Amino acid sequence: MRRHIFLIPGFFGFANLGDLTYWGPVEHRLRALLEQAGMPASIHAVKSQPTASLFTRAAEA
């Protein structure tokens, strides 16, 4: 069974800040660990407005 994992940034979350990618190392390491454990998964990095309300951010996802 393929799992779906959603990475959702917190308050003031950003996609990129200069050369820094918000989920960069986390997403790659998580994917490697899941593959190593034999747990196929699709990892989705969710983009949202960093200062929007939870209602607005959830509606965009």
Contacts in CASP RR format, 6 or more apart in sequence:
PFRMAT RR
TARGET T0000
AUTHOR 0000-0000-0000
METHOD contacts of the structure
MODEL  1
MRRHIFLIPGFFGFANLGDLTYWGPVEHRLRALLEQAGMPASIHAVKSQP
TASLFTRAAEA
1 40 0 8 1.000
2 40 0 8 1.000
2 41 0 8 1.000
2 42 0 8 1.000
3 34 0 8 1.000
3 39 0 8 1.000
3 40 0 8 1.000
3 41 0 8 1.000
3 42 0 8 1.000
4 41 0 8 1.000
4 42 0 8 1.000
4 44 0 8 1.000
5 30 0 8 1.000
5 34 0 8 1.000
5 41 0 8 1.000
5 42 0 8 1.000
5 43 0 8 1.000
5 44 0 8 1.000
6 44 0 8 1.000
6 46 0 8 1.000
6 61 0 8 1.000
7 23 0 8 1.000
7 26 0 8 1.000
7 27 0 8 1.000
7 43 0 8 1.000
7 44 0 8 1.000
7 45 0 8 1.000
7 46 0 8 1.000
8 46 0 8 1.000
8 48 0 8 1.000
8 57 0 8 1.000
8 61 0 8 1.000
9 22 0 8 1.000
9 23 0 8 1.000
9 46 0 8 1.000
9 48 0 8 1.000
9 50 0 8 1.000
10 50 0 8 1.000
11 50 0 8 1.000
11 51 0 8 1.000
12 50 0 8 1.000
12 51 0 8 1.000
13 22 0 8 1.000
13 48 0 8 1.000
13 50 0 8 1.000
14 22 0 8 1.000
14 50 0 8 1.000
15 21 0 8 1.000
15 22 0 8 1.000
15 45 0 8 1.000
15 47 0 8 1.000
16 22 0 8 1.000
22 45 0 8 1.000
23 45 0 8 1.000
27 43 0 8 1.000
27 45 0 8 1.000
30 43 0 8 1.000
31 41 0 8 1.000
31 43 0 8 1.000
34 40 0 8 1.000
34 41 0 8 1.000
46 61 0 8 1.000
48 57 0 8 1.000
48 60 0 8 1.000
48 61 0 8 1.000
49 56 0 8 1.000
49 57 0 8 1.000
49 60 0 8 1.000
52 60 0 8 1.000
END
